Amino acid sequence: PFVIRAAELHYSRIPKEYWEQRIQLSKAMGMNTVCIYLFWNIHEQKQDVFDFKGQNDVAEFVRLIQKNGMYCIVRPGPYVCAEWDMGGLPWWLLKKNNVKLRSLDDSFFIQRTQRFLKEAGKRLAPLQIQNGGNIIMVQVENEYATYGSDQKYMETIRDGVRAAGFDKVQLFRCDWSSNFNNYKLDGVATTLNFGAGSNVDSQFKEFSKVYPTAPLMCSEYWTGWFDHWGRPHETRSIDSFIGSLKDMMDRKVSFSLYMAHGGTSFGQWGGANAGPYSAMATSYDYNAPIGEQGNTTDKFFAVRELLKNYLQEGETLGVIPAAKKVIAIPAIDFTEIAPLFDNLPEARSTESIQSMEFFDQGWGRILYRSTLPKISGRNQLIITELHDWATVFINGKAIGKLDRRRGDNTIELPEGSSNAQLDILVEATGRVNYGEAINDRKGITEKVELVSGEVKQELKNWRVYNFPVDYGFQKRAKFKKGTTGGPAWHRASFKLDETGDTFLDVSSWGKGMVWINGNNLGRFWKIGPQQTLFVPGVWLKKGVNEVIILDVDQPSNRTVKGLTEPILDKINPDESL
């Protein structure tokens, strides 16, 4: 039988110029297939505006896979998890009150899902193997049994995938050995997901009782794991990883390495888990065989060494492509600053507080401003709910920070706050991508209350200022020479004689986001474990380059430099809280 040896790669986490090199590395490791997710929210960032061009040209990615002699497995969702903002669902679904996601009970959700699948099908259905392309399988939804058991919902998604043009290839679903039997789905193969070190026999034991003649496939064999802000860097040993992989090869079990190469959740795309809330780091290195920068690792060579023994007749390992150049960049000092409070956008007014989505904002930061009533004695503010991290100011002075990860929702007001201006600056740090909490609106979702003794009153009449993540908004800030404290944009330029990949050391900065030459590198946070941001060399240029940093906390030193290796495993205490 044909054994699928797949490499999971995410086109959105790899600069387009590097796509082919990452595909070639996968082939050189011994893979014959590439498995991909489609991220609905990157293709339809605004409702009804579809983007499948440039960096989002997934059909081109699939064609490159075929050009390099490999098959492709497509996983179009609509929900994909993937430690990606909202699991790939678009934020604007949350503009609808009481929207029910991943459910037949919401015709709006189902209608929008069908529309996206059709748009994806227009580009990818012609590339099915029966049409001369290389797509051999298409997935229906994603690990649905961990979320629900509505068979009719899954049948609707299956039919939507077929109606989108994927009517020739094998459809499949993926779940876990503990829950795959929660529902049945006719005409759709079943695969299982499990991680390094798993006992292959026990994973497939129940499955083989239910499907005694079905071929076996591990649709996600987890090569490592993802990192959260404030938690230690995750790794998985080569021995446990190779052990289960060899076991699968000996039994002719098909597999997909999740991830073969993780890449980077650039910009605002990193997700979060809930219970308690915990946001994903920007690096999606995943301790995968191919590192974040496309570098080969010991794990890569261990896979290659193993798989050379299992090649089919006439099959050879691909050639390892040339490594991408890596450069160091000397220290860059920031001399220009644009304080956030001096650069407020136009205010919007609302009587009751509203989340970010209400103001048509998908990501970034939002400032809520109101005036406190006449008060005396001890007073507290209670925020319901904070999503995700905030600094509270009274008359322009910071009085404290709140963090959703710890369930913070209360802050003491200093004496003399009567009739004061109250500012709450909230940063969104990634929508929940897994489980029932994916309805994750950002900003302040319900209300802010003032508590004076036994008396509780909701604060009303807010002015709201929106700070989106697009570069066009950042560059409008009015910069000046100086070093004032508080939330601010910082700008510097630097010259390069040569370009190459580098890792921007942001360890002396607080919390925020970085743009280089207009490209959003993603979020940073001094608590770690990640202290560098990957800068693809294709985003740099010979001559003068620009870097803008928005820091909503406080840098200890306004300097960055480019390193030749990442720092992904340095945790710092969060002394700002």
PyMOL commands that set and color helices and strands:
alter all, ss='L'
color gray80, all
select helices_A, chain A and resi 11-13+16-28+40-43+54-56+58-67+85-88+91-95+107-127+129-131+144-146+151-163+180-182+200-210+238-250+298-307+340-342+356-359+404-406+436-438+471-474+537-539
alter helices_A, ss='H'
color red, helices_A
select strands_A, chain A and resi 5-8+33-37+71-75+135-139+170-175+188-195+217-222+254-258+272-273+278-279+329-333+336-339+348-350+365-371+379-387+389-394+397-403+410-413+421-427+443-452+455-458+462-467+480-481+488-496+502-505+511-516+519-525+532-535+543-551+559-563
alter strands_A, ss='S'
color yellow, strands_A
deselect
rebuild
show_as cartoon
